[in-house]
Amino acid sequence: MFFLQMSGFPGSGKSTLAREIARRLDAVIVDHDVTKTALLESMADQPLDTALTGKVAYDIDWALVSFNLSLGRNVILDSPCLYDVMIERGLALTWEHGATYRYVECIVDDIDEINRRLQERERKISQIESVTPDDFHRTVANSKKPPFMHTLTIDASRSLEAYLPDVIGYIQQID
């Protein structure tokens, strides 16, 4: 059983990769955008504090991760990994449920490509429409990684087929 924590800027291919991994390795995806969008839609007639909505969405995400791990399911958390607490909670739940922890970061180092992807996708209300160069570089620089662990960073500007075997191999490797 594994817990895979995805990381990367919006539009970097995390969700596309997560869906393909889930299909091939029988994993449950906990998608932060789905959770946050559901909260925003359910409260559409009331003004919501964006930061509070994000926190509540993450609390729901972690509850779903823990529940599915408790059932012995492989779990993928599809969310940018921008806070130390994300790593801490992921590692703690992995240990608590006896899962193998994996971390994959999707990188697309071309802001024009990121903005193209953001414009072309079917956007949920919790997702950004575009990004400025400053926001892009600041967010990428603040991405968090687990210390002292082997992680996998992929160039997601390539086709999924070009890097998927490396990702699957990384997830299935024996520690």
ZAMARGU-4260 file (C-alpha; in steps of 0.2 Angstrom, whole numbers, plus 5000, padded with zeros to 4 digits):
<rodrens>
0) 5000/5000/5000 | 5006/5017/4996 | 5003/5035/4999 | 5008/5047/4985 | 5009/5065/4988
5) 5009/5075/4972 | 5017/5092/4971 | 5019/5106/4957 | 5012/5122/4951 | 4994/5122/4945
10) 4994/5117/4926 | 5010/5107/4928 | 5001/5090/4925 | 4998/5083/4943 | 4980/5079/4940
15) 4983/5071/4923 | 4997/5060/4930 | 4987/5056/4946 | 4973/5049/4936 | 4984/5038/4925
20) 4993/5031/4941 | 4976/5028/4949 | 4970/5019/4934 | 4986/5008/4933 | 4989/5005/4951
25) 4971/5005/4958 | 4973/5020/4969 | 4960/5032/4976 | 4963/5051/4972 | 4960/5064/4984
30) 4959/5080/4974 | 4960/5096/4984 | 4952/5106/4969 | 4937/5094/4970 | 4935/5096/4989
35) 4938/5115/4989 | 4926/5118/4974 | 4912/5107/4983 | 4914/5119/4998 | 4913/5134/4987
40) 4898/5128/4978 | 4889/5123/4993 | 4891/5140/5001 | 4889/5150/4984 | 4875/5161/4992
45) 4886/5166/5007 | 4903/5175/5006 | 4917/5163/5011 | 4934/5168/5018 | 4946/5160/5005
50) 4959/5155/5018 | 4947/5147/5029 | 4939/5137/5014 | 4956/5131/5009 | 4960/5125/5027
55) 4943/5116/5029 | 4946/5108/5012 | 4963/5102/5017 | 4955/5095/5034 | 4943/5085/5023
60) 4957/5080/5011 | 4967/5073/5026 | 4952/5064/5033 | 4949/5055/5016 | 4967/5051/5015
65) 4967/5043/5032 | 4951/5034/5029 | 4956/5026/5013 | 4973/5021/5020 | 4964/5013/5035
70) 4955/5002/5022 | 4972/4997/5014 | 4969/5007/4999 | 4983/5015/4988 | 4980/5034/4990
75) 4986/5049/4979 | 4984/5067/4986 | 4983/5079/4971 | 4987/5096/4978 | 5002/5108/4977
80) 5013/5105/4991 | 5017/5122/4997 | 5017/5121/5016 | 5028/5111/5028 | 5012/5104/5037
85) 5008/5095/5021 | 5023/5085/5022 | 5022/5082/5040 | 5004/5076/5039 | 5008/5065/5024
90) 5022/5057/5033 | 5012/5055/5049 | 4998/5046/5041 | 5009/5035/5031 | 5018/5029/5046
95) 5001/5028/5056 | 4994/5016/5042 | 5009/5007/5038 | 5010/5013/5020 | 5025/5017/5009
100) 5027/5036/5006 | 5031/5043/4989 | 5032/5061/4983 | 5032/5066/4965 | 5034/5084/4959
105) 5028/5089/4942 | 5038/5103/4934 | 5035/5114/4919 | 5047/5128/4919 | 5038/5138/4905
110) 5026/5151/4911 | 5018/5152/4893 | 5015/5133/4893 | 5008/5134/4911 | 4996/5148/4906
115) 4991/5139/4890 | 4987/5124/4900 | 4977/5134/4913 | 4967/5142/4899 | 4963/5126/4890
120) 4958/5115/4905 | 4940/5113/4911 | 4942/5125/4926 | 4934/5122/4943 | 4930/5137/4953
125) 4944/5134/4965 | 4957/5134/4951 | 4967/5149/4945 | 4964/5155/4927 | 4982/5162/4924
130) 4998/5166/4933 | 5010/5181/4932 | 5029/5177/4931 | 5032/5183/4949 | 5018/5172/4957
135) 5024/5157/4946 | 5043/5159/4952 | 5038/5163/4970 | 5026/5148/4971 | 5039/5136/4963
140) 5053/5142/4975 | 5041/5139/4990 | 5037/5121/4985 | 5040/5109/5000 | 5049/5092/4999
145) 5051/5079/5013 | 5068/5080/5020 | 5080/5065/5019 | 5070/5055/5007 | 5071/5050/4989
150) 5058/5060/4979 | 5055/5061/4961 | 5054/5077/4950 | 5048/5075/4933 | 5049/5086/4918
155) 5030/5087/4914 | 5032/5097/4899 | 5036/5081/4890 | 5022/5069/4885 | 5014/5058/4899
160) 5020/5042/4890 | 5038/5049/4891 | 5039/5049/4910 | 5025/5038/4916 | 5036/5022/4917
165) 5049/5031/4928 | 5035/5037/4940 | 5027/5019/4941 | 5044/5012/4944 | 5047/5024/4958
170) 5031/5021/4966 | 5033/5002/4966 | 5052/5001/4971 | 5055/4992/4987 | 5064/5002/5000
</rodrens>
